């Protein structure tokens, strides 16, 4: 949530940022925030003045009574009573204004950093790095494959999963519904291998593993910004008012809700493996086939809590970590800096990692690494104590997928197929216990 100080200090900068993020009605929303906040502060000042005046009246009443001036004392008491009634009205109006202000601020997204490109959709995202080799227009990215003999006969992962009995999509439909696949044999072992590999790599990089709940309360959803923005995309347990998590970012970041952290602990670095649940309402067509878009999937998340002056460095280190994983998995990848209109509601800057699907001839997103600046921290009241000034300040929060499994599995299957079977990257072999799916 944007802070009132940010808005009041430079409303035009905030409006420009919101427009860059393609937030409709930016000026109207910010001007409304300023008006409500001004009214709330004026009422607070009046209330404070009235309370001070009430104390003076109380002292006068005591003095008048001692002097035997009961009639004068009664008049002052009547003034105090009227003042209390007015104060009660002021207090109610302030409460209403604060609720209206909070509700409005919760609907306003974070503003993007200056380096974020302009644009309203994914076509304006900027490719900042790719490890693909030069190729001809006719070949697209085909020369990435180490097995040219199968270049013209690559199968998509859903056919490979059936051929090698790795994943049963129909069985998942029977048990639950579409988007809930069942992993079998080496398919299940590959999933577990990737999870353990990602967690081990995170631990080596200094992250402390967390095993959080996969259901959260509404306060946690609001804290990280999934609510109210993504309420329709989250599975909700009506009876208990709990939500199934869309990412481990939610429970892990909420560990630090309403916490004042000692500066010496920063940056805090956590990782977590969880199952993730997303309704993906409105998704259909070829883009959701197989593992491309699921309702339940496995993911390892990395989360950092940091002080403002170091968060950019933390962000770079997280990007390097995710890139290192893709290199070890020997996958073709690219990194994109998302434009304002394609960013999430809460992010200030976000880089997406995509791997190339040889069989589908398309890029598949496997990670988003974001810096949220103080936006989440303000909602969470996640703060730290500055060791020099001793002041309490808002932290910066960051998170990224490291990595999401479904599309990684799809790319591994499609990009490593050969006449002999599907090759397992060397880095994964100690975790799978086999180097070939055949």
Secondary structure as UniProt FT lines:
FT   HELIX           4..9
FT   HELIX           11..20
FT   TURN            21..22
FT   TURN            24..25
FT   HELIX           26..66
FT   TURN            67..68
FT   HELIX           70..106
FT   TURN            114..115
FT   HELIX           122..124
FT   STRAND          126..130
FT   TURN            137..141
FT   HELIX           142..144
FT   HELIX           148..150
FT   TURN            151..152
FT   HELIX           157..163
FT   TURN            164..165
FT   STRAND          167..168
FT   HELIX           169..175
FT   TURN            178..179
FT   STRAND          182..183
FT   HELIX           186..204
FT   TURN            205..206
FT   STRAND          208..210
FT   STRAND          215..217
FT   HELIX           218..224
FT   TURN            227..230
FT   HELIX           231..233
FT   STRAND          236..237
FT   TURN            238..241
FT   STRAND          242..244
FT   HELIX           249..253
FT   HELIX           254..256
FT   TURN            257..258
FT   STRAND          260..262
FT   HELIX           263..265
FT   STRAND          268..277
FT   TURN            281..282
FT   HELIX           286..288
FT   TURN            289..292
FT   STRAND          296..306
FT   HELIX           308..310
FT   HELIX           311..328
FT   TURN            329..330
FT   STRAND          333..337
FT   HELIX           340..342
FT   STRAND          349..357
FT   TURN            358..361
FT   STRAND          362..371
FT   TURN            373..374
FT   HELIX           375..380
FT   STRAND          383..385
FT   TURN            387..389
FT   STRAND          392..394
FT   STRAND          396..404
FT   HELIX           405..415
FT   STRAND          417..418
FT   TURN            419..420
FT   STRAND          421..423
FT   HELIX           426..432
FT   STRAND          436..437
//
